[in-house]
Amino acid sequence: SITKIDPDTETVISSLTFDQGAHPSLMYYDNGTLYYELNGSIYTMTDTDTTLPTSSLLSFDGIYAYGMAVRDNNLYVINASFTQSSDLLVYDLGTLQQTASLSVGVGASKVYFN
């Protein structure tokens, strides 16, 4: 589940529960929006959402999403490989189109910005 907590009072504001067997991963928070991966798709929620989203922002076919980040209206997803170079895929969040694919290290899992 996703639990919202008031940092001032340390009390639970709300809790949103996923279906049995659903295992979201790669959560990333940026500027009021939560991004997460579930079953090969990226979902988003805003701070004010009171229910889990029913449709995805993006869906991936044949990608092993192993890392994710958001910056400057771009979504960065690592398509991991443990036998050869992984790929860093960049998507424009305005158009939802892939704008770049960069070869990165074997088993890459994190995206860092300088």
N, C-alpha and C positions, 0 to 999 in steps of 0.2 A: 504494500500500500504506500501511498504518498501521504505523509502527515505534515500539515502546516502547524508550526509552533510559533507562538508569540515570544520573541526573544526577551522582551521586557519582563513578562510574567512567568515565562517558561511553562506556559500552559498550552495544551493542544487546542488549536482553533478548529481544525477539521481533519478528517482522514478519508482518503479516497482509496477504495479497495479494488484491486484487479481481480479478474475472474480466476477461479481455481486453475492452477497450472500455468498461468501467465507469469513470465519472469522478465520484467523490463530491465534494461541495463543502459550503461553509458550515459547516465544523466548529466546534463550540463545546464547551468543557469546563466542567462545573459540578459541584462537590461529588462527585467520583469517577465521574461519568458523562460519556461523550463522546457528543455528538449530531452527526449529519451528514445531509445531504440527498443522495439518489441517485434519479434518475429520477422526481421528483415525490413522493417519500416521505421521511419522517424516520425514521432508524434510531438506536438507542442501543447503547452498549457500556459495561460497567463496567471498572474498573481490572483486575479479575481475569479477565475474559473471555479465552479463548484462541482463539476462532474468531470470524469475522464473523457478525453476526446474519443469520438467514434470513427473518425477518418484520419488517415495519416497525411503528413505533409509531403513525404517522399517515400517511395518504396524501392528496394534494391533487389535485383535479381542476380544471383551468383556472387554476391559480395559477402565476405566474412568481416562484418564491422567489428573492429577490435579497439577502436579509439575514436573519440569525437570531440570537437570543440567548435565554438562559434565566435566570430569576430568580424566587425565591419560589414555586417550583412552577408557574411559568407559562412557556410557550414563546411567544416573540414571533417572528413571521415577516412579512417584508415582501413583499407581492405587488406587484412593481414594474410601473410603466408609465412610458414615456418620452414620452407624448403628453398625459397628464393626471395628476392626483394619484394617487400610489401608495396602497396600504392597508397599515396595520399590523394584522395579525391576531393575536389573543391566544387561546391555548389553555390550559386548565387541565390540567396533566399528571396529576392524580389521576383526572379523569373523561374526559379526552381530548376534551372538548367545547369548541367555540369560545365564548369569553365576551365578546369585544369585537372590533370592527372600527373603526379610526380612520383618517380621511383624513390623509395626510402628503404631503410634497413630491413633485414630479415626479422620477422616477429615484432615489428614496430607496433606500439600500443598507445603512445601519448603524443599530443600536439602541444608544443610550447611556442609562445610568441616572445620576441625580444622587444 
